[in-house]
Amino acid sequence: MEKRSFLFLLFSIFLIFHGCAPKEKEEAFPAYDRPLGPGEQALVKITNPYEIPDFTLACINLEGLEESIDRSLNYLKKPSSRQFFPINDITHERVVQSLKLFKNYINSGMTESELNQAIRENFDVYTSVGYDKRGTVLFTGYYTPIFEGSWKQTGEYTCPLYKKPKDLVKGSFGEVLGRHMPDGTIQPYPSRYVIEATHMLAGQELIWLKDAFEAYVAQVQGSAKVRLPDDELVTVGYAANNGHEYKSISAELVRDGKISRDKLSMPTLMDYFDRNPNEVGIYTNRNPRYVFFRKEEGMPRGSLNEPVTPMRTIATDKSIFPRAALTFVMATLPQMRNGMVVQEVYSGFALDQDTGGAIRAPGRCDFYMGVGEEAGQLAGRTYKEGRLYYLFIKEQSNIPAY
């Protein structure tokens, strides 16, 4: 999802559209997107054993983890994956061996406490330095919405999602270089406003949705499930973006007094634009970033071009964190209990398999919540500080395989 760098962005729908507000009048909002300084590293190895978290509770529920590990290993089999390593002292081979050992642990029959002990003995634990150099990371959420749509434009389906334009040029690392012009030069790709105002991509539509704001949400999330008129459910996923920086529209809505900050949520945004459809373009065009799509089979894919796994896939800044690596998250995250969304202390393992347009620097992490309305409710209520750890096999040869 670029999300996939973006992807996803992907902020969670509540947060993706959420603007930066001060905690108090006198205190500036934390700069979660503060970049690393010259020579700084995103990960620091923990050398004090008392600072290593306890993994026991996370070992109680490992559902979906083995599948997600296999997807990371599948990515790492590709020769192209090697170009992104090493990151600091983390080599490609070390990530592979770490995932293989942890997968063996999952199938070893060890109890939770035994697994916790094995991890502590045989893995080095690194922590993200966070935005404040004390390990504080802001966790948000993203998901895959389900919308109604059609492969063909009709009077009902009028809002397109476009394929990647043929004139969009990418670099060797997937970065957008710009637009290939007829004279052979490469110019910056047009912004959202220009793309939509000039209809320059007419004829390159992939699929059509009913609602302009739903089309925007699909772009922010980096993927969507689309229910066709014959009830078939298809997946469209991130293919590219226009190279412009993402800008939240909720800050604009709050600034203009359209929605109060404490009322921001996906239902509130949907309701506002349902009542004010003439304002959709006014606000969405303030975000110059534009996302292009492709048809996909099965689950949506992350920036590694591997399927993402609910609650087992995270999106980080791939310029500073190792792709496909095993992570451990400690934060307060929303959970669905008896039809209600409640905030609970959470600890669990996940794989770093995606990227987000708004996910920059060591102080940000986006959690993939899944598909559909319930996942959207969880994503829209994910906005909490926590800790992000990475686990790598110790550089020794006598680790038991179990």
JOPE-V884003 format. One record per residue. N is the residue number from 1. SS is DSSP state (hx for helix, st for strand, lp for the rest). PHI is phi as a letter, one per 20 degrees, with the letter a starting at -180 (999 if undefined). NEAR is the number of other C-alpha atoms within 12 Angstrom. Layout:
N:SS:PHI:NEAR  N:SS:PHI:NEAR
This chain:
1:lp:999:53  2:lp:f:51  3:st:i:58  4:lp:f:53  5:lp:h:50  6:st:g:54  7:lp:i:58  8:lp:j:60  9:lp:l:57  10:lp:m:58  11:lp:f:57  12:lp:f:52  13:hx:f:50  14:hx:f:40  15:hx:e:45  16:hx:f:48  17:lp:e:44  18:lp:e:37  19:lp:e:28  20:lp:e:25  21:lp:d:22  22:lp:f:14  23:lp:f:12  24:st:c:10  25:lp:f:8  26:lp:e:8  27:st:d:10  28:lp:f:12  29:lp:f:17  30:lp:g:21  31:lp:e:25  32:lp:f:32  33:lp:e:26  34:lp:f:24  35:lp:f:25  36:lp:f:26  37:lp:e:15  38:lp:g:7  39:lp:n:9  40:lp:f:17  41:lp:d:27  42:lp:f:42  43:st:d:35  44:st:c:28  45:st:f:26  46:lp:e:23  47:lp:d:14  48:lp:e:14  49:hx:g:16  50:hx:f:10  51:hx:e:17  52:lp:f:27  53:lp:f:29  54:lp:e:26  55:lp:e:32  56:lp:g:24  57:hx:f:23  58:hx:f:29  59:hx:e:30  60:lp:f:21  61:lp:c:20  62:lp:d:28  63:lp:g:20  64:lp:n:22  65:hx:f:34  66:hx:f:28  67:hx:f:25  68:hx:f:37  69:hx:f:40  70:hx:g:29  71:hx:f:38  72:hx:f:45  73:hx:f:35  74:hx:f:23  75:hx:f:33  76:hx:f:34  77:lp:f:19  78:lp:f:19  79:hx:g:13  80:hx:f:18  81:hx:f:27  82:hx:f:23  83:hx:f:17  84:hx:e:28  85:lp:c:26  86:lp:f:19  87:st:d:24  88:lp:l:20  89:lp:e:22  90:st:e:35  91:lp:e:26  92:hx:g:32  93:hx:f:26  94:hx:f:31  95:hx:f:42  96:hx:g:34  97:hx:f:31  98:hx:f:38  99:hx:f:41  100:hx:f:29  101:hx:f:31  102:hx:f:42  103:hx:f:30  104:hx:f:24  105:hx:f:30  106:hx:g:32  107:lp:e:19  108:lp:e:17  109:lp:n:15  110:lp:f:20  111:lp:f:21  112:hx:g:22  113:hx:f:18  114:hx:f:22  115:hx:f:31  116:hx:g:25  117:hx:f:21  118:hx:f:30  119:hx:f:39  120:hx:f:30  121:hx:f:22  122:hx:d:27  123:st:c:37  124:st:e:34  125:st:d:35  126:st:d:39  127:st:d:36  128:st:f:41  129:lp:f:35  130:st:m:40  131:lp:f:33  132:lp:d:25  133:lp:m:25  134:lp:d:19  135:lp:n:30  136:st:e:32  137:st:c:39  138:st:e:44  139:st:d:47  140:st:c:45  141:st:c:50  142:st:c:64  143:st:b:58  144:st:d:52  145:st:f:42  146:st:d:31  147:st:c:36  148:st:e:31  149:st:a:38  150:st:b:32  151:lp:f:30  152:lp:d:22  153:lp:f:20  154:lp:c:16  155:lp:f:13  156:lp:e:18  157:lp:d:26  158:lp:c:23  159:st:d:32  160:st:e:37  161:st:d:49  162:st:e:38  163:st:f:30  164:lp:f:28  165:lp:f:32  166:lp:f:20  167:lp:e:26  168:st:e:30  169:st:d:27  170:st:d:24  171:lp:e:14  172:lp:f:12  173:lp:d:18  174:lp:n:26  175:lp:f:24  176:st:e:32  177:st:e:24  178:st:q:27  179:st:d:26  180:st:f:20  181:lp:e:16  182:lp:g:9  183:lp:e:8  184:lp:n:11  185:lp:e:15  186:st:d:19  187:st:d:20  188:lp:g:20  189:lp:f:33  190:lp:g:33  191:lp:f:29  192:hx:g:33  193:hx:g:23  194:hx:f:20  195:hx:g:26  196:hx:e:25  197:hx:f:15  198:hx:e:12  199:lp:l:17  200:lp:f:20  201:lp:d:25  202:lp:g:18  203:lp:n:17  204:lp:d:23  205:st:f:26  206:st:e:33  207:st:b:37  208:st:c:35  209:st:d:37  210:lp:f:28  211:lp:c:28  212:hx:f:34  213:hx:f:35  214:hx:f:39  215:hx:f:40  216:hx:f:44  217:hx:f:43  218:hx:g:52  219:hx:f:53  220:hx:f:52  221:hx:f:61  222:lp:n:54  223:st:a:56  224:st:a:49  225:st:e:41  226:st:c:37  227:st:e:25  228:lp:e:22  229:lp:g:20  230:lp:e:12  231:lp:m:13  232:lp:f:16  233:st:d:25  234:st:d:31  235:st:d:34  236:st:d:42  237:st:c:50  238:st:f:50  239:st:d:42  240:st:a:45  241:st:c:49  242:lp:e:43  243:lp:n:32  244:lp:e:26  245:lp:f:25  246:lp:f:35  247:lp:c:31  248:lp:f:34  249:lp:e:38  250:hx:f:38  251:hx:f:29  252:hx:f:27  253:hx:f:28  254:hx:f:23  255:hx:g:18  256:lp:e:14  257:lp:m:13  258:lp:e:23  259:lp:c:27  260:lp:f:21  261:hx:g:26  262:hx:f:15  263:hx:d:21  264:lp:f:31  265:lp:a:30  266:hx:f:34  267:hx:g:20  268:hx:f:25  269:hx:f:37  270:hx:f:27  271:hx:f:19  272:hx:f:24  273:hx:f:26  274:hx:f:17  275:hx:e:14  276:lp:c:17  277:hx:f:19  278:hx:f:15  279:hx:e:22  280:hx:g:28  281:hx:f:25  282:hx:g:23  283:hx:e:32  284:hx:f:36  285:lp:f:27  286:lp:f:27  287:lp:e:33  288:lp:f:31  289:lp:f:38  290:lp:c:48  291:st:d:52  292:st:d:45  293:st:c:42  294:st:b:32  295:st:f:28  296:st:c:25  297:lp:d:18  298:lp:m:19  299:lp:f:27  300:lp:g:47  301:st:d:48  302:lp:e:53  303:lp:f:44  304:lp:e:44  305:lp:m:35  306:lp:c:38  307:st:g:38  308:lp:e:49  309:lp:c:38  310:lp:g:37  311:lp:m:40  312:lp:c:41  313:st:d:51  314:st:c:60  315:st:d:62  316:lp:c:56  317:lp:f:41  318:lp:f:39  319:lp:e:29  320:lp:c:32  321:lp:d:47  322:lp:f:46  323:lp:f:44  324:lp:m:52  325:lp:f:49  326:st:e:46  327:st:c:47  328:st:c:40  329:st:d:43  330:st:c:34  331:st:a:29  332:st:e:27  333:st:c:34  334:st:f:30  335:st:c:25  336:st:e:20  337:st:c:12  338:lp:l:8  339:lp:m:11  340:st:d:13  341:st:e:20  342:st:c:18  343:st:e:19  344:st:c:18  345:st:f:19  346:st:c:27  347:st:b:29  348:st:a:36  349:st:e:43  350:st:b:46  351:st:d:52  352:st:e:49  353:st:c:53  354:st:b:52  355:lp:c:49  356:lp:c:50  357:lp:f:50  358:lp:d:47  359:lp:e:48  360:lp:c:40  361:lp:m:38  362:lp:f:43  363:lp:e:41  364:st:c:47  365:st:b:58  366:st:d:61  367:st:e:60  368:st:e:54  369:st:e:43  370:st:p:34  371:st:d:30  372:lp:n:26  373:hx:f:24  374:hx:f:27  375:hx:f:32  376:hx:f:40  377:hx:f:34  378:hx:f:41  379:hx:f:46  380:lp:f:43  381:lp:d:41  382:lp:e:40  383:st:a:35  384:st:c:32  385:st:f:29  386:st:a:33  387:st:c:38  388:st:c:47  389:st:d:44  390:st:c:40  391:st:d:43  392:st:c:39  393:st:g:35  394:lp:f:26  395:lp:e:19  396:lp:b:15  397:lp:d:10  398:lp:d:11  399:lp:f:21  400:lp:f:18  401:lp:e:20  402:lp:m:19
